[in-house]
Amino acid sequence: MSVFVAGIAMTRFGPQPERTVKHLVKEAFDSAVADAGVSVRDIGAVFFANAMQGMVEGQGISGQVALRAAGLEGVPIVNVENACASGATAFWLACRHLESGAAEIVLALGAEKMAYRDELRRGRVMAAFGGGIDLENADATFAQLASLGRGISADEGQGHRTPFMDFYAMVCRAHMARFGTTQRQLAVIASKNHGHAVENERCHYRTPISIEDVLSARALSYPLTVPMCSPLSDGAAAIVLCTEAGLKRLRSSHLRVRVLASELRSAATRDWADLDDHVVRRAADAAYAKAGLTPSEIDVAEVHDAAAFGELFMSELLGFCPFGEGGRLAESGATTLGGRIPINPSGGLESKGHPIGASGLAQLFELTHQLRGAAGARQVEGARTAIQENGGGLLGVEEAAAVVSILQRQ
């Protein structure tokens, strides 16, 4: 059964200490329903992504609570927590629900509150990141990752950061040791994404940064500097999905965007060097096979770049270039707007921000805009087919979960 994107919404991302999860959810919910041209009564189920509210505020049943405040109750609501992949996982579940025939119109909505005025909750946000790994084996996991980058400086840098910036840095050092990837290539990616963000009014940061300024910025865990890494943000995003029958109930005139594939995979035990068995590569292979496409047929991509190395590595895992060539691909200009395969025209997580439960759905918001031809100054000319990758957590040597989805303008 075919699945279509009927409506999309995204709040501004960034610190909004005066707003609650309920405020963010209502804005995204109202906008998505209006964009789709549906009424609240048309929605058959909701998949609600949130990773931190329970840990930080103590609030369970977060979807039911926030959506009742937004004016929706009584329908099936499923709360989804899959670390940083929560938003895309909610989207995957929504697609599966429609494909099963259980409903004609559903909603995937993600929201996260990460900016607080009080010190206690700010501390809880940072502590919550530690739950995204196998706590019982945390020391062994990080020791294994650290050993992969032998010969590359392991300077721990300075400043406040989440454990996941150390994870990205360790895997990046392993990539540098194996393939010769450079810190400057990471700076090229970060500078490119901050440049893209200038044209996105919903981004946390909208100031261009030169490659040299990225390199000279405050160091975190080597080779990462602050502009290479995503900030902690508040925000929400939502997508209304429907079947062919659901399309007939819409009161909007948007170009049709079809979900060709959405594939979720989890981490598996493997040697780090076996990159063909990486969780993202397995999800991507499944998505390409279901869509009947190859990487060369993708026009635009939004990938999980909580650190600039994430984009570099994902460009390889999604098949846009051979392993070890991601840095050179970025240096060539191919991933910049106007290039062969623009990546993160939204500005990416590095600039847009990373409110965990909303991030995956915000990627799909951007791609739908691109496929509708409605992205304005950041429009990828002629974009017809788009891919999204959203990963979360750490298990062994890779993300605990990864979702790869492919959309196409009909």
Secondary structure, DSSP 4 states (H G I P E B T S, - for coil): --EEEEEEEEPPPB--TT--HHHHHHHHHHHHHHHHT--GGG---EEEE-SSHHHHH---SHHHHHHHHHT--SS-EEEE--GGGHHHHHHHHHHHHHHTTS-SEEEEEEEE----SSHHHHHHHHHHHGGGS-GGGHHHHHHHHHHTTTTS------S---HHHHHHHHHHHHHHHHH---HHHHHHHHHHHHHHHTT-TT-S------HHHHHHSPB-STT-BGGGBPPP-BEEEEEEEE-HHHHTT----PPPEEEEEEEEEE-----TT-GGG-HHHHHHHHHHHHHT--GGG--EEE---SBHHHHHHHHHHTTSS-TT-HHHHHHTTTTSTTSSS-B-TT-HHHHH---HHHHHHHHHHHHHHHHHT--GGG--TT--EEEEEEEE--BTTB-SEEEEEEEEE-
